[in-house]
């Protein structure tokens, strides 16, 4: 049984100009101990889909799903009180911007101990010991002193480590890391990724890594889900995806990697991601796809089987090779 199982998840936001569908019929499966990467351009619905699973979207969002299960429990049927017992404890999230996620009015120690007070049966001394232990785990030097610091007194890398410490404070079974290395220098990026994968290996938790960095995916993930304009367009083990992508969008992303470039100029994907009110009738990638024909432009593509990477495409790449194998 999957630790997290989502089927046909859609998210619509109410705007003054009308409804905007940010996530469109997305499926997600994560096993215990698995590292899943969700990749795609900005605006592809990566973060929104996971915030919907966490129940952290604003009132302007309408969330629908055929299934939304965590450890076999239906999150849709839970009361707010029941869901709060899971969110922050068994399901936890590292948010994209630590400086906007941490409260500037309270010390980082107060904020991490607040989570422990709500979810863990610890007295004040126990919460202090656990907070110091967590800061040591994430590599924050002199933890007793740092616990009394405010977020603005710490560097971006340190605040990111504080966020990780808060996320793992209650030993979650599933950790969602939303762009955990954004705005950090390369050295700190490597340290944060090593920290996350090390914690995942030690605790056996499931890890969802939201990123747009394919290099991070290649080094870290076991399986990759590719999203485009709110839809999942491919889902494969990481080695298979890099070796033989089946969706033209995935192939274009990989071709744009500097290490794969065969010419001096990096290849690019022409055009723009469709917005709220200019979504094509058929395949959402058809205006930018060099393989698109009239069928692609008018008929919504089906989702192929696992042998073709669950590609959402009329003409998946390498299909003939797969069929003859």
N, C-alpha and C positions, 0 to 999 in steps of 0.2 A: 504493500500500500504506500502510495506517495505521501511524503510529509506535507507537501502543499500541492493541491490539485485544483486547477481553475479551468473551467470550460466556458467558452463563448462569452468572455468578459467584454463588456462595452461600457464606455464612460462618455456621457454627454454633458457639456457645460451650457448653462443658460446665459446668453449674452444679450445685449440690447439689440443686436442685429439678427438674433435668432439662435437656435441651438447649434453647437459646434461639437462634433464627435471627435474626441481626442484619442480614444481607444476603440478599436472596431473588431469584435469577434476574436479575441486573443485567447489561446490555450496555453497554460503553463503547468509543468510537472517538475517537482524537485524531490529527489529522494534524500533520506537522511545520509549525511556524509558526502553529498555530491556538491560540486562547484559548478553552478550554471552561470554563464555570462549572457546578458541581454545587451545587444549592440544595435546601433543605428544612429542616424543624424539627430541633431537637436530638433525637438518637436515630433519625434517618432512615437511618443507615448510610453517610453521606457519607465520613467519615474512615475507617471500618472497611474499606470497599471499596477505598480507595486504599492503606491499610496492608497489605491482603491482596496487592495487586499488587506492593508493595515487599518482601513477605516479612517484615514486621516485627510480625506478630501473635504472641501468646504460644502456648505449647503447648496451652492449653485451647481454641484455635480450630481448627475443621476447615474447610479451604478446598477447595471443588470448583469446577471450571469446565470447560466444553467446549473453550474456547480461552483462553489467557493468553499473548499474544504481544507482544514488544517488538522492533520493527524486524525482524519476521519470525521471531524466535527464540522458541522455546517455553520460557517461564520454568518451567513445571511439570516439565520433563524435565532441568533443569539441576541439577548438584550444588550444594551450599552454596558451595563454593569458586568455581565458575563464576558463580554469581549475585552473589557479593560483588564480582566484577570490574565488574559493571554497576551495582549499587545503590551510590549515592554518587558515581558517576562519570557514566555516561550517563543514569541515572534518579536524580533527587534530590528531596528533600522538605523544605519549611519547616514545622516543627511548630507546633502551635497555641500552646503556652505556652513562650516562650523561657527563662524562668527555671527551668522544670522540665526543659527539654531540654538546657541547657548545664550542664556539670559545675562545681559551685561550688568544687571543690578545685583547679582548674587555670585559668590565665589564658586569656582568649579567644584570644590569639595561639597558645598551645600547641595549643589545640583545632583551630584552623583549619589550622595547619601539620601536624597529625597526619593530617588528610585528604589533604593534598598529598603527604605522605611515602608514604602507602599507594598512592595512585592515579596520581601524576605522577612522572616521571623527573627530579627536581630535587634538587640538592645543598642543603645548609643555607642558603647565601647566596641561592640561587634561591628557596627556600621563603619566606625573609624578604621578598624583593622582591615575590613574588607576593602574599603576605599584605597588604603595604602597598598594593599596587595594588588589591586587592579592597576594602579599607577605603575607599580613595578613590572607587572606583566606586559604593559604596553610601552615600556621603555622610557618612562618619565623619571628623570633623576630627582633625588631628594623629595620623595613623594609627600612626606609630612608637611614640608614647607609649601610645595606646589598646591596642595589642597586648599590653602588659604588665599590663593591668587585669584584675581578676577580675569575673565577671558581676554580683556585688552592688554593684560600684562604678560600674556603668553604669545609665542609665535604661531603662525598658521599651522605649522607641523605639530606643535604641541597641542593646540586646540583640536586638531584632527585626532590625536591620540586620546585626548580627553573624551571626545565623542565615541571613539571605539570602546574605551573603558566603560562608559555609561551603557553602551549597547550590549556589552557582554557581562554586565554586572550581575545579572540574575541567571547566568548560564543558559542562554536561549538555545532552543533546538533549531531555530532557523534565523539566520542573520542576513539582512538585505543591506548591501553596501552601495549607496548611490553616488557614483563618481567620487570614490574616496580619495583620489589623488589629484583632483582638479585644483589648479592654482598652486600646486606645490612643486618645488624644484625636483630635478630628476633623482638626486640622491635620496631625498625624503620620500619620493614616490616609491622607490624600490624598497625602502625600509617599511613603509606602510603595507605594501603588498605582501612582503615576507611575513610581517606580523599577522595579517589576516589569514594567510594560508597556514601559518604555523598554529594559530589558535584553532582553525578549522580541523587541522590534523589531530591536535591534542584532544579536542572535545568531541569530535565526531558530528558536529552540527552541520546542517545544510547551509550553503552559502550562495546567495544570488549576488552577482557582481554586475552592476549597471555601469556601462562605459561606452565610449565611442572610440576607444583606443584599441585597435586590433592587435598591436604588439603586446599589450597587457593581457588580452584574451589568449594569445598563443602561449604565453608563459604560465598562465594561472588556471584557466578553466578546463573542465572536462567535457562540457557540452556547451553549444552556442545557439542562442535563439536570435535571429536577425529581425528587427522591426523596421517598417517603413510606413510613414504617414498613418500611424495608429494600428497597422496590421502586422501580424507576424508572417514573414514571407519565407522563412527557412528555419530549420531546427536540425542540427547534426552534431555528432561528436566532433570535438575541435580539430582533430587530425584529419578526419574526412572532409570537413568543411574547407580547410585550407588547401587540401589536396585536390578536391573535386567539388566546387560549389555548383549548385543546381539552379539557383535563381540568378537572373542577369544582374540584379542589384547587388547581390553578394559578390559576384564575380567582379563587378565594377569597383566595389569597395576594396577588394583584395588587390586589384590591379593598380590602385592608387597608392599602395604602400611603397615607400621609397626603396626598400630592399628588393622589391619585385620589379622596379622600373627598368625597362630595357633601353629607354631613350633619355636624353638630357632633361626634357620637359616631362613632368609627372602627368599621367592621364587624369582627366577630370570627368565627372558626370555632368552633362549639359542640363540646363534648366533648373527648376526649383521644386522643392517638395510642395505638393498641393496644400493650400491653406483651407480655411474653414468653408469657404463658399466657391471654390474652384476645383472641387474634386471631380476627376474624370468619371465617366459612366462605367467603364469596364475595369481593366487593371489600373490601379493607381500609379504604377510605375510606367505605364505605356507612353506618356508624353516624353519621357527621357530615355526610353529603351530603343536601341538601334534594331532590335529584332521584332518590334511590335508591328502587327498588321491590323486590319479592320476588325477582326475577331477580338483582339486584345483591347481595342478601343471601345467596344460596345458590350462585350460579354464579361461578366465578373469571372475571374479564373477560379478553378477548383483547387483544393489542397491535395497535393499528391501524397502517396504513401511514404513510409519511412525509407524505402530503398531509393527514393528520389528526394530525400532530405525534407519531406513535408513541404516542398516548395509550393507557394501559391502562384502558379504560373501555367499558362496554356502550353508553353513549349519549354519545359525545363531543360537546362543544359545537360549534356552527357546522357540523355534519356535512352538513346539507342544502345550505348555501351552497357547500360544497366540492364536493358531488356534482354540482350544477347548473353549476358553473364550467367 
